[in-house]
Amino acid sequence: MGLFGNKNKTNEGGLMDVIRCDEPSYLIWKWRPAGEDANSSKKENAIRYGSSLRVKEGEVAVFVYPQKDGTQQDFIVGPYDETIKTGNFPILTSIVGTAFGGASPFQAEIYFINLAGIIQVKFGVPFFDVADPRFMDYAVPVAVRGIISFKISDYKEFIKLHRLIDFNLDAFQTQIRDAVIKYTKGVVTNIPSDNGIPVIQLERKILLINDTIEQYIKPRLQNDFGVTVSALDISDVELDKDSDGYRELKAVTADITTQTTQAQAAVNIKQMQDMQRVQMENLEETQRIQREEMQRAQKLQTESANMSAFQIEKQAEVGIAGANALGQMGTNGGVGVNLGNDGGFNPAGMMAGMAMGSAIGQNMAGMMNGALGGVNQQIPPQMPGVAVPPVPPVSQYNVAVNGQSTGPYTVQVLSQMVSSGQFTKASLVWKNGMTNWQAAGEIPELATLFAQCSVPPVPPVPPTM
């Protein structure tokens, strides 16, 4: 039910009252008529008909008046400036009286609640023991100081929790202070174990402590006192550094810190030594592999340089072996062989021997060429950017024997055959690039073979009887 009607100018003279709060700083303030002290008479709750109500912005006026079934409350939130009238407060007609010189009073308690003002309360928690979670036997005395700021936001809830007529701001602040001390002590006692913080480091964790207490204390003050905490500022967390607990805990943690530092240093040194050892082993292995590769390359280069001479030597040996086989064909009833036109011969034996010698020689040459080709592919250049020159080709000649082509033979093999008398100037030869067969003595490359050694023709073997 509303108490006030349209806004009118208020006559502040005579018996009319102006209901307002002019206190510069307050949280809860009870209005009384001018000249009336608290609990002096019933007049302190008597409201004269025609009085005006003025409520500033950030305030709320609470009217508490009796009824048959108890009390009723009306709340007028500022800004507000109205005159009391019977028309908009019908209940006045049943409670008016003539006790105030012809005016029409009614009984009501009027309270002003400051919704805009913020109350700040300083608090201090005396030294209390806090145990370190790692060393529960060493408790350190800790003190906490700070300021809490709060205000009334939900005035209806606040009125439910507090009897306004008995409200005392100093007593209320004391209640708030006691509650903050209790909650702060509980949080700080448990924060080392809850957050794994050593007690001797609490002074450096003041922001964490502040946030933890604020989160814990806000809902409790709202529920217990009907006030909203706007800020909590922990100004100091002090440890009693002269206490036995602090000195003992400091000594224990210092020893542990020293041991931890030494152990970590030893681990770091061991890791560094292991790393250096591994690096040295890797370097030695790399150098060993490089030396082996260099030695292998040098060996391949040496083998490549001697491979041509080795191939010629083996081919000459095969040719000589074939020539010797030809020379033995006349023994045991055979007929001697002369590659010229001077005597008899055994064509079948000669052809078989020469064919065998040629095949063996060619096979050996092919093997040498294949081995040489494989080696040349593996041998790196002796100098960067300089290619290894190709091996010069070896001259090989086919020799005509009894109208059949035999060979080919290298110049070295033919030189051995000249020495054994099996190859003469008159022997017909041919090689790639020649247009026709020619006598060996007419070819400059072969003519030198006969100048070095002149072997007389083999005399014919007389026929057996």
C-alpha positions as CSV (number, residue, x, y, z in Angstrom):
1,M,0.0,0.0,0.0
2,G,1.5,3.4,-1.0
3,L,1.8,6.1,1.5
4,F,2.3,9.2,-0.6
5,G,0.5,10.9,-3.5
6,N,1.3,13.7,-5.8
7,K,4.2,15.9,-5.3
8,N,3.4,19.2,-3.5
9,K,5.2,22.0,-1.9
10,T,5.7,21.3,1.8
11,N,4.9,23.7,4.6
12,E,7.8,23.1,6.9
13,G,6.4,25.4,9.6
14,G,3.8,24.7,12.3
15,L,3.2,21.1,13.3
16,M,4.1,19.5,10.0
17,D,7.4,17.5,9.8
18,V,9.9,17.1,7.0
19,I,10.9,13.4,7.0
20,R,14.5,13.2,5.6
21,C,18.0,12.1,6.5
22,D,20.7,14.7,6.7
23,E,23.4,12.5,8.2
24,P,26.7,12.9,6.2
25,S,27.8,9.3,6.8
26,Y,25.6,6.4,7.8
27,L,24.5,2.9,7.0
28,I,21.2,2.7,8.9
29,W,19.6,5.8,10.5
30,K,16.2,6.1,12.3
31,W,14.2,9.2,11.9
32,R,12.6,11.0,14.9
33,P,10.5,14.2,15.1
34,A,12.4,17.3,16.0
35,G,13.2,17.5,19.7
36,E,12.4,13.9,20.4
37,D,15.1,11.6,21.8
38,A,15.4,7.9,21.4
39,N,12.9,6.0,23.5
40,S,11.6,9.2,25.1
41,S,7.9,8.7,24.4
42,K,5.5,7.4,21.8
43,K,5.9,10.7,20.0
44,E,9.1,9.6,18.4
45,N,7.1,7.3,16.1
46,A,4.2,9.8,15.6
47,I,3.8,11.0,12.0
48,R,1.7,14.1,11.5
49,Y,-0.8,14.3,8.7
50,G,0.5,16.6,6.0
51,S,4.2,16.0,6.6
52,S,6.4,15.5,3.6
53,L,9.0,12.7,2.8
54,R,12.2,13.4,1.1
55,V,14.4,10.5,0.0
56,K,17.7,11.2,-1.8
57,E,19.1,9.2,-4.6
58,G,21.0,6.1,-3.3
59,E,18.7,5.9,-0.2
60,V,15.6,3.9,0.7
61,A,13.1,4.9,3.4
62,V,11.5,2.0,5.3
63,F,8.2,2.6,7.1
64,V,7.4,0.0,9.8
65,Y,3.9,0.5,11.3
66,P,1.7,-1.7,13.4
67,Q,-1.4,-3.5,12.3
68,K,-3.8,-5.9,13.9
69,D,-2.1,-8.9,12.4
70,G,1.4,-7.7,13.2
71,T,3.5,-5.1,11.3
72,Q,3.7,-3.9,7.8
73,Q,6.7,-2.5,5.9
74,D,6.7,0.0,3.0
75,F,9.8,0.9,1.0
76,I,10.3,4.2,-0.7
77,V,13.4,4.3,-3.0
78,G,14.9,7.7,-3.7
79,P,14.8,10.1,-5.3
80,Y,11.4,11.0,-3.8
81,D,9.7,14.2,-2.5
82,E,6.0,13.9,-1.6
83,T,3.4,15.0,0.9
84,I,1.5,12.6,3.2
85,K,-2.3,12.5,2.4
86,T,-5.2,10.5,3.6
87,G,-6.4,9.9,0.0
88,N,-3.4,7.8,-0.9
89,F,-3.0,6.3,2.6
90,P,-6.5,5.1,3.5
91,I,-5.3,3.4,6.6
92,L,-4.7,6.8,8.2
93,T,-8.5,7.2,8.7
94,S,-8.5,4.4,11.2
95,I,-5.4,5.5,13.2
96,V,-5.7,9.3,13.4
97,G,-5.9,11.0,16.8
98,T,-6.0,14.4,18.4
99,A,-3.1,14.2,20.8
100,F,-1.0,16.7,18.9
101,G,-2.9,20.0,19.0
102,G,-5.5,19.2,16.3
103,A,-3.1,17.4,13.9
104,S,-3.8,13.8,12.8
105,P,-0.9,11.6,13.9
106,F,-0.2,7.9,13.1
107,Q,2.4,5.5,14.5
108,A,5.3,4.4,12.2
109,E,9.0,3.7,12.6
110,I,10.9,5.3,9.7
111,Y,14.5,4.2,8.8
112,F,16.8,5.4,6.1
113,I,19.2,2.9,4.5
114,N,22.2,4.1,2.6
115,L,22.5,2.1,-0.6
116,A,25.2,4.2,-2.1
117,G,27.6,4.4,0.7
118,I,30.5,2.0,1.1
119,I,31.6,1.0,4.6
120,Q,35.3,0.2,5.1
121,V,36.4,-1.9,8.1
122,K,40.0,-2.4,9.0
123,F,40.8,-5.8,10.5
124,G,43.9,-7.6,11.9
125,V,44.4,-11.3,12.6
126,P,46.8,-11.7,15.5
127,F,49.6,-14.3,15.1
128,F,48.4,-17.8,14.7
129,D,50.3,-21.0,13.9
130,V,50.5,-22.2,10.3
131,A,52.1,-25.6,9.6
132,D,54.2,-26.3,6.5
133,P,52.7,-29.2,4.5
134,R,56.1,-30.7,4.0
135,F,57.2,-30.4,7.6
136,M,54.1,-30.6,9.8
137,D,56.3,-30.5,13.0
138,Y,57.4,-26.9,12.3
139,A,54.6,-24.3,12.8
140,V,55.3,-20.6,12.1
141,P,53.2,-17.8,13.6
142,V,51.5,-15.7,10.9
143,A,49.6,-12.4,11.2
144,V,47.3,-10.9,8.6
145,R,46.1,-7.3,8.2
146,G,43.8,-5.6,5.7
147,I,40.6,-3.7,4.9
148,I,37.2,-4.9,3.8
149,S,34.7,-2.7,1.9
150,F,31.0,-3.5,1.8
151,K,27.6,-2.0,1.2
152,I,23.9,-2.9,1.4
153,S,22.5,-4.0,-2.0
154,D,19.5,-6.1,-1.1
155,Y,17.9,-4.0,1.6
156,K,14.9,-6.3,2.0
157,E,17.2,-9.2,2.7
158,F,19.2,-7.0,5.1
159,I,16.0,-6.1,7.0
160,K,15.1,-9.8,7.4
161,L,18.5,-10.5,9.0
162,H,18.6,-7.4,11.3
163,R,16.1,-5.7,13.6
164,L,16.4,-2.1,12.5
165,I,15.2,-0.6,15.7
166,D,18.2,-2.3,17.5
167,F,20.7,-1.7,14.8
168,N,24.0,-0.2,15.9
169,L,26.7,0.5,13.2
170,D,29.6,0.1,15.6
171,A,28.3,-3.2,16.8
172,F,27.6,-4.2,13.2
173,Q,31.1,-3.4,12.1
174,T,32.5,-5.4,15.0
175,Q,30.4,-8.4,13.8
176,I,31.8,-7.9,10.3
177,R,35.3,-7.6,11.6
178,D,35.0,-10.8,13.7
179,A,33.6,-12.7,10.8
180,V,36.4,-11.6,8.4
181,I,39.0,-12.5,11.0
182,K,37.5,-16.0,11.4
183,Y,37.4,-16.7,7.7
184,T,40.8,-15.2,7.0
185,K,42.4,-17.3,9.6
186,G,40.8,-20.5,8.2
187,V,41.9,-19.7,4.6
188,V,45.5,-18.9,5.5
189,T,45.8,-21.9,7.7
190,N,44.9,-24.2,4.9
191,I,46.3,-22.4,1.8
192,P,49.8,-23.9,2.1
193,S,48.5,-27.5,1.9
194,D,45.7,-26.7,-0.6
195,N,48.1,-24.9,-3.0
196,G,51.4,-26.5,-2.2
197,I,53.0,-23.3,-0.9
198,P,55.8,-23.4,1.6
199,V,55.0,-21.4,4.7
200,I,58.2,-19.3,4.5
201,Q,57.0,-18.1,1.0
202,L,53.6,-16.9,2.2
203,E,54.7,-13.3,2.2
204,R,55.4,-13.5,-1.5
205,K,51.9,-15.1,-2.2
206,I,49.9,-12.1,-0.9
207,L,47.9,-11.8,-4.1
208,L,46.9,-15.4,-4.1
209,I,45.9,-15.2,-0.5
210,N,43.9,-12.0,-1.1
211,D,42.0,-13.6,-4.0
212,T,41.3,-16.8,-2.1
213,I,40.0,-15.1,1.0
214,E,37.8,-12.7,-1.1
215,Q,36.2,-15.6,-3.1
216,Y,35.6,-17.4,0.2
217,I,34.2,-14.5,2.2
218,K,31.9,-12.8,-0.3
219,P,29.1,-15.4,-0.2
220,R,29.3,-15.8,3.5
221,L,28.9,-12.1,4.4
222,Q,26.0,-11.9,1.9
223,N,24.2,-14.9,3.5
224,D,25.1,-14.0,7.1
225,F,24.8,-10.2,7.2
226,G,23.0,-9.2,4.0
227,V,25.9,-7.1,2.7
228,T,27.8,-7.1,-0.6
229,V,31.6,-7.1,-0.4
230,S,32.9,-4.7,-2.9
231,A,36.6,-5.2,-2.1
232,L,39.0,-7.0,0.1
233,D,42.6,-5.7,0.4
234,I,45.1,-7.7,2.3
235,S,47.8,-5.2,3.1
236,D,50.3,-7.5,5.0
237,V,51.1,-11.1,5.6
238,E,53.7,-11.2,8.4
239,L,55.7,-14.2,9.6
240,D,57.2,-14.2,13.1
241,K,60.8,-14.6,12.0
242,D,62.1,-14.6,15.6
243,S,60.0,-17.7,16.5
244,D,61.6,-21.1,17.0
245,G,59.4,-22.6,14.4
246,Y,60.5,-20.2,11.7
247,R,64.2,-20.7,12.5
248,E,63.9,-24.4,12.5
249,L,61.9,-24.5,9.3
250,K,64.3,-22.1,7.6
251,A,67.3,-24.3,8.6
252,V,65.6,-27.5,7.3
253,T,64.6,-25.9,4.0
254,A,68.0,-24.4,3.5
255,D,69.7,-27.8,3.9
256,I,67.2,-29.3,1.4
257,T,67.8,-26.4,-1.0
258,T,71.5,-26.9,-0.8
259,Q,71.2,-30.6,-1.3
260,T,68.8,-30.1,-4.2
261,T,71.2,-27.6,-5.8
262,Q,74.2,-29.9,-5.4
263,A,72.2,-32.9,-6.8
264,Q,71.0,-30.9,-9.8
265,A,74.5,-29.6,-10.4
266,A,75.8,-33.2,-10.4
267,V,73.1,-34.3,-12.8
268,N,74.0,-31.4,-15.1
269,I,77.7,-32.2,-15.0
270,K,77.0,-35.9,-15.7
271,Q,74.8,-35.0,-18.6
272,M,77.5,-32.7,-20.0
273,Q,80.1,-35.4,-19.6
274,D,77.9,-38.0,-21.3
275,M,77.2,-35.6,-24.2
276,Q,80.9,-34.9,-24.6
277,R,81.8,-38.6,-24.6
278,V,79.1,-39.4,-27.2
279,Q,80.4,-36.5,-29.4
280,M,84.0,-37.8,-29.1
281,E,82.9,-41.3,-30.0
282,N,81.0,-40.1,-33.0
283,L,84.0,-38.0,-34.1
284,E,86.4,-40.9,-33.8
285,E,84.0,-43.2,-35.7
286,T,83.6,-40.6,-38.4
287,Q,87.3,-40.1,-38.7
288,R,87.8,-43.9,-38.9
289,I,85.3,-44.3,-41.7
290,Q,86.9,-41.4,-43.6
291,R,90.3,-43.0,-43.3
292,E,89.0,-46.3,-44.5
293,E,87.3,-44.7,-47.4
294,M,90.4,-42.8,-48.4
295,Q,92.6,-46.0,-48.1
296,R,90.1,-47.9,-50.2
297,A,90.0,-45.1,-52.8
298,Q,93.8,-45.1,-53.0
299,K,93.9,-48.9,-53.4
300,L,91.3,-48.7,-56.2
301,Q,93.3,-46.1,-57.9
302,T,96.4,-48.2,-57.7
303,E,94.6,-51.3,-59.0
304,S,93.1,-49.3,-61.8
305,A,96.5,-47.9,-62.9
306,N,98.0,-51.5,-62.9
307,M,94.9,-53.2,-64.4
308,S,95.9,-52.7,-68.0
309,A,99.4,-54.1,-67.5
310,F,97.9,-57.0,-65.5
311,Q,95.3,-57.7,-68.3
312,I,98.1,-57.7,-71.0
313,E,100.3,-59.9,-68.9
314,K,97.5,-62.5,-68.4
315,Q,96.5,-62.4,-72.1
316,A,100.2,-62.9,-73.1
317,E,100.4,-65.9,-70.8
318,V,97.3,-67.4,-72.3
319,G,98.7,-66.9,-75.8
320,I,102.0,-68.4,-74.9
321,A,100.2,-71.4,-73.4
322,G,98.3,-71.8,-76.6
323,A,101.4,-71.5,-78.7
324,N,103.2,-74.1,-76.6
325,A,100.2,-76.4,-77.1
326,L,100.6,-76.0,-80.8
327,G,104.3,-76.8,-80.5
328,Q,103.6,-80.1,-78.7
329,M,101.2,-81.3,-81.3
330,G,104.0,-82.9,-83.4
331,T,105.2,-85.1,-80.6
332,N,104.0,-88.6,-80.2
333,G,103.4,-89.1,-83.9
334,G,102.1,-85.7,-84.7
335,V,103.3,-83.4,-87.5
336,G,105.1,-80.1,-86.7
337,V,103.4,-76.9,-87.5
338,N,104.7,-73.9,-89.3
339,L,102.5,-70.9,-89.9
340,G,104.4,-70.1,-93.2
341,N,104.4,-72.1,-96.4
342,D,107.6,-74.2,-95.7
343,G,106.5,-77.6,-94.4
344,G,103.8,-80.1,-93.6
345,F,101.2,-79.7,-90.9
346,N,98.4,-81.3,-89.0
347,P,95.5,-79.0,-89.8
348,A,93.0,-80.6,-87.3
349,G,95.3,-80.5,-84.4
350,M,96.6,-77.0,-85.2
351,M,93.1,-75.6,-85.6
352,A,91.9,-77.2,-82.4
353,G,94.8,-75.8,-80.4
354,M,94.6,-72.3,-81.9
355,A,90.8,-72.3,-81.4
356,M,91.2,-73.3,-77.8
357,G,94.0,-70.7,-77.2
358,S,91.9,-68.0,-78.8
359,A,88.8,-68.9,-76.8
360,I,90.7,-68.9,-73.6
361,G,92.4,-65.7,-74.4
362,Q,89.2,-64.0,-75.4
363,N,87.5,-65.2,-72.2
364,M,90.3,-64.0,-70.0
365,A,90.4,-60.6,-71.8
366,G,86.6,-60.3,-71.4
367,M,87.0,-61.0,-67.7
368,M,89.7,-58.5,-67.3
369,N,87.8,-55.9,-69.3
370,G,84.7,-56.5,-67.1
371,A,86.7,-56.2,-63.9
372,L,88.4,-53.1,-65.1
373,G,85.1,-51.5,-66.1
374,G,83.7,-52.2,-62.6
375,V,86.7,-50.8,-60.9
376,N,86.7,-47.7,-63.1
377,Q,83.1,-47.1,-62.1
378,Q,84.0,-47.2,-58.4
379,I,87.3,-45.2,-58.5
380,P,86.7,-41.5,-57.9
381,P,88.7,-38.9,-59.9
382,Q,92.1,-38.2,-58.5
383,M,91.4,-34.5,-58.4
384,P,88.1,-32.7,-58.4
385,G,87.0,-31.7,-61.9
386,V,89.7,-33.8,-63.7
387,A,88.3,-36.9,-65.5
388,V,90.4,-40.1,-65.8
389,P,91.5,-40.7,-69.4
390,P,90.3,-43.9,-71.2
391,V,92.5,-46.9,-71.4
392,P,94.1,-47.0,-74.9
393,P,92.8,-49.8,-77.2
394,V,95.0,-53.0,-77.7
395,S,95.8,-54.0,-81.3
396,Q,94.6,-57.5,-82.1
397,Y,95.2,-59.4,-85.4
398,N,93.6,-62.4,-87.0
399,V,96.1,-64.9,-88.6
400,A,95.3,-67.0,-91.7
401,V,96.2,-70.6,-91.2
402,N,95.4,-73.1,-94.0
403,G,92.8,-70.7,-95.5
404,Q,91.1,-70.3,-92.1
405,S,91.0,-67.2,-89.8
406,T,92.3,-67.8,-86.3
407,G,92.7,-65.3,-83.4
408,P,92.6,-62.5,-82.8
409,Y,96.0,-62.2,-81.1
410,T,97.5,-59.2,-79.5
411,V,100.9,-57.9,-80.6
412,Q,102.4,-59.3,-77.4
413,V,101.1,-62.8,-78.2
414,L,102.3,-62.6,-81.8
415,S,105.8,-61.6,-80.4
416,Q,105.9,-64.8,-78.4
417,M,104.8,-66.8,-81.4
418,V,107.6,-65.1,-83.5
419,S,110.1,-66.3,-80.8
420,S,108.9,-69.9,-81.2
421,G,109.0,-69.7,-85.0
422,Q,105.2,-70.1,-85.3
423,F,104.6,-66.7,-86.8
424,T,106.7,-65.3,-89.7
425,K,106.8,-62.3,-92.0
426,A,104.9,-64.3,-94.6
427,S,102.0,-65.0,-92.3
428,L,98.8,-63.3,-93.5
429,V,97.1,-61.1,-90.9
430,W,94.1,-58.8,-90.7
431,K,92.5,-56.5,-88.1
432,N,89.6,-54.0,-87.9
433,G,90.3,-51.0,-90.2
434,M,92.3,-53.0,-92.9
435,T,90.7,-53.5,-96.3
436,N,92.4,-56.8,-97.0
437,W,94.8,-59.5,-95.7
438,Q,98.5,-58.6,-95.7
439,A,101.7,-60.2,-94.9
440,A,102.9,-59.6,-91.4
441,G,106.2,-58.2,-92.5
442,E,104.4,-55.4,-94.5
443,I,102.7,-54.0,-91.5
444,P,104.9,-51.5,-89.6
445,E,103.5,-52.4,-86.2
446,L,104.4,-56.1,-86.7
447,A,107.6,-55.6,-88.8
448,T,109.4,-54.6,-85.6
449,L,108.7,-58.0,-84.1
450,F,110.8,-59.7,-86.8
451,A,113.7,-57.1,-86.6
452,Q,114.2,-58.0,-82.9
453,C,114.4,-61.7,-83.4
454,S,115.0,-63.6,-86.7
455,V,114.3,-67.2,-86.2
456,P,115.2,-69.6,-89.1
457,P,112.4,-71.8,-90.4
458,V,111.8,-75.1,-88.8
459,P,113.1,-77.9,-91.0
460,P,110.5,-80.3,-92.3
461,V,110.1,-83.5,-90.4
462,P,110.8,-86.5,-92.6
463,P,107.9,-88.8,-93.0
464,T,107.9,-91.9,-90.8
465,M,108.5,-95.3,-92.4
